[in-house]
Amino acid sequence: MPTSSASTTDSAKSAGGGVQSLERAFDLLERMADAGGEVGLSELSASSGLPLPTIHRLMRTLVACGYVRQQTNRRYALGPRLIRLGESASRLLGTWARPYLARLVEETGETANMALLDGDEIVYVAQVPSKHSMRMFTEVGRRVLPHSTGVGKALLAGFPDDEVRALLARTGMPAATDKTITTPEGFLAALADVRQAGFAVDDNEQEIGVRCLAVSVPDSPTAAAVSISGPAGRVTEEATAKIVPVLQQVAADLSQALTNPGNGIG
């Protein structure tokens, strides 16, 4: 006798009420991303605890859908269809962040930004400008190298030093101004300061006359940071002491909004 659709549905659900095969497939995609985008089935089995036949069945489905590719060496790599999903999600992330950036502007008076780490570069995905006549503008979509920015420091402070060194070796450390940090040792020392202080500073390092304060968004689904930027004459040490707690609170609130699926964000 054929299995009823009701019993099939029930058996496919996980204890948490989700569809188990979907949960497992997304878990495998995230494990692949954590491993650098390419893995073998045995590695996935070891890290996930799933039996090889189950992983093989899920990967066949992901390959057929274009979300995974099987390489000539029989390993599996993240597929090109994920790029479109990621680009769309990045745009939405900027949209969702705008109310929080607007709050930053209201409470600090300075231009607020959100940026992501995309590969080896920083990309700005959202901005709300200050109401001051003299204010900072960063074009949404602009890409910069992380070593000369506050958001770059805030993001890379969460990475191990060896990964940071590898990134700097790939990008180089060109000077945007005479204040830009241009040595790996100097940059790693700056990241140690960020970890201790809980925020990052770009002090005329990307543009002379401009100071930026930045913090990472904790537990963000992708590495993200929020910042304020303004003229060095306004973003003083005294102003920093008042602005940083606001930045940290907004980042925490944004994190909660992004990681809580029931909050109705957007």
C-alpha positions in Angstrom: 0.0 0.0 0.0 1.4 3.5 -0.9 2.4 5.7 2.0 -0.1 8.4 2.6 1.0 12.0 2.0 0.2 12.9 5.6 2.6 10.2 7.0 5.3 11.2 4.5 5.0 14.8 5.6 5.1 13.9 9.2 8.2 11.7 8.8 10.0 14.5 6.9 9.5 17.0 9.7 12.2 17.6 12.3 11.5 17.7 16.0 11.5 21.5 15.8 8.7 21.5 13.2 10.8 22.2 10.2 11.4 20.0 7.1 14.4 17.9 8.0 15.8 17.5 4.5 15.7 21.3 4.0 17.4 21.9 7.3 20.1 19.4 6.5 20.6 20.8 3.0 21.0 24.4 4.3 23.3 23.1 7.0 25.5 21.5 4.4 25.6 24.7 2.3 26.8 26.6 5.4 29.4 24.0 6.2 30.7 24.3 2.6 30.9 28.1 3.0 32.7 27.7 6.3 35.2 25.3 4.6 36.0 27.9 1.9 33.4 26.8 -0.6 34.7 23.4 -1.7 34.6 20.1 0.2 34.5 16.4 -0.2 31.6 14.2 1.0 33.7 12.5 3.7 34.6 15.9 5.1 30.9 16.9 5.2 30.0 13.6 6.8 32.7 14.0 9.5 31.6 17.6 10.3 27.9 17.1 10.2 27.6 13.6 11.6 25.2 12.6 8.8 25.8 9.2 7.0 27.4 9.4 3.5 24.3 8.1 1.7 22.2 10.9 3.1 24.7 13.5 2.2 25.1 12.1 -1.3 21.3 12.2 -1.8 21.1 15.9 -0.6 24.1 16.9 -2.7 22.6 15.3 -5.8 19.5 17.5 -5.3 21.6 20.7 -4.7 23.6 19.9 -7.9 20.5 19.4 -9.9 19.2 22.8 -8.7 22.4 24.6 -9.5 23.3 25.5 -5.9 26.2 23.1 -5.8 28.7 22.0 -8.5 30.6 18.7 -8.7 34.2 19.4 -9.6 36.3 17.2 -11.8 38.2 16.0 -8.7 34.8 14.7 -7.4 34.7 17.4 -4.6 31.7 19.7 -4.4 31.7 23.5 -4.6 29.1 26.2 -4.0 27.3 26.8 -7.2 26.6 30.0 -9.2 22.9 30.2 -8.5 23.8 31.2 -4.9 25.3 34.4 -6.2 22.0 35.8 -7.3 20.4 34.9 -3.9 23.3 36.5 -2.1 23.2 39.7 -4.1 19.5 40.1 -3.5 19.9 39.3 0.2 22.7 41.9 0.5 20.4 44.6 -1.0 17.6 43.7 1.4 20.1 43.7 4.3 20.8 47.4 3.5 17.1 48.1 3.4 16.4 46.5 6.7 19.3 48.4 8.3 18.1 51.8 7.3 15.8 52.5 10.3 18.7 51.6 12.6 21.1 53.9 10.7 18.5 56.7 10.8 18.5 56.2 14.6 22.2 56.6 14.6 22.0 59.8 12.7 19.3 61.1 15.1 21.3 60.3 18.2 24.8 61.2 17.0 24.2 63.9 14.3 26.6 62.2 11.9 26.3 60.2 8.7 25.6 56.5 9.4 26.8 53.6 7.3 26.5 49.8 7.0 29.2 47.7 5.3 29.8 44.1 4.7 33.0 42.1 4.1 32.6 40.7 0.6 35.6 38.5 -0.2 38.6 40.6 0.5 36.9 43.9 0.2 34.5 46.1 2.2 31.3 47.0 0.4 28.9 49.7 1.6 25.3 48.5 1.5 23.4 51.3 3.2 23.8 54.9 4.3 21.7 57.6 6.0 23.3 61.1 5.7 23.7 63.6 8.5 21.5 66.6 8.6 24.6 68.9 8.9 25.5 71.0 5.9 29.0 69.6 6.2 28.6 65.9 6.0 30.2 62.7 4.7 28.9 60.8 1.7 29.9 57.2 0.8 28.2 55.8 -2.3 26.2 52.7 -1.6 27.9 49.9 -3.5 31.4 51.5 -3.1 34.2 49.0 -2.5 37.3 49.7 -0.5 40.1 47.7 1.0 39.6 47.0 4.7 42.9 48.1 6.1 42.1 51.9 5.7 38.6 51.9 7.1 37.0 51.8 10.5 34.4 49.2 9.3 37.3 47.1 7.9 39.0 47.1 11.3 35.8 46.3 13.1 35.1 43.3 10.9 38.6 41.9 10.7 39.0 42.2 14.5 36.8 39.1 14.6 39.2 37.0 12.5 42.4 35.1 13.6 45.6 37.0 12.9 46.8 34.4 10.3 43.7 34.9 8.2 44.1 38.7 8.4 47.7 38.4 7.3 46.6 36.2 4.3 44.0 38.8 3.3 46.5 41.7 3.5 49.0 39.7 1.4 46.3 39.3 -1.3 45.1 42.9 -1.3 48.3 44.8 -0.5 48.1 47.8 1.8 48.2 50.9 -0.4 48.1 54.2 1.4 44.9 56.3 0.9 46.5 59.1 3.0 49.7 59.6 4.9 47.8 58.3 8.0 46.9 54.9 6.5 48.4 51.9 8.2 50.6 50.2 5.6 52.2 47.3 7.5 50.7 44.0 8.6 52.2 44.4 12.1 50.8 47.9 12.5 47.4 46.7 11.3 47.3 43.7 13.7 48.3 46.0 16.5 45.3 48.2 15.6 43.0 45.2 15.6 44.2 44.3 19.1 43.2 47.8 20.2 39.8 47.3 18.6 39.2 44.0 20.5 40.2 45.7 23.7 38.2 48.9 23.2 35.1 47.3 21.5 35.1 49.7 18.6 37.3 50.8 15.7 38.5 54.2 14.6 39.5 55.5 11.1 41.4 58.6 12.0 42.1 60.4 8.7 43.2 57.0 7.2 40.8 56.8 4.3 40.3 60.6 3.8 42.1 63.5 5.4 39.7 65.5 7.6 37.3 62.6 8.2 37.0 60.4 11.3 34.9 57.3 11.5 33.8 55.1 14.4 32.7 51.6 13.7 31.5 48.4 15.5 30.7 45.0 14.1 27.1 43.7 14.2 27.3 40.7 16.5 26.0 37.3 15.2 25.1 38.8 11.9 24.4 36.2 9.2 27.2 37.7 7.2 30.1 39.8 8.5 28.7 43.3 8.9 29.5 46.5 10.7 27.9 49.9 11.3 29.7 53.2 11.5 29.3 56.9 11.8 31.6 59.3 9.9 32.0 63.0 10.1 34.5 65.9 10.1 37.5 65.3 12.4 36.6 68.6 14.1 33.2 67.2 15.2 34.1 63.5 15.8 36.5 64.4 18.6 37.7 62.2 21.4 35.0 63.8 23.6 32.4 63.1 21.0 33.7 59.5 20.7 33.0 58.7 24.3 29.3 59.7 23.7 28.9 58.1 20.3 30.4 54.6 20.9 27.7 53.4 23.3 25.1 54.5 20.9 26.8 52.6 18.1 27.1 49.5 20.2 23.4 49.6 21.2 22.2 50.1 17.7 24.5 47.2 16.4 23.1 45.0 19.2 19.5 45.9 18.3 20.1 45.4 14.6 21.7 42.0 15.4 18.6 40.9 17.3 16.4 42.0 14.4 18.4 40.1 11.8 18.7 36.9 13.9 15.2 36.7 15.2 13.0 35.2 12.4 9.8 36.2 14.2 10.5 40.0 14.4 8.8 41.0 11.2 11.8 42.9 10.0 11.5 44.7 6.6 
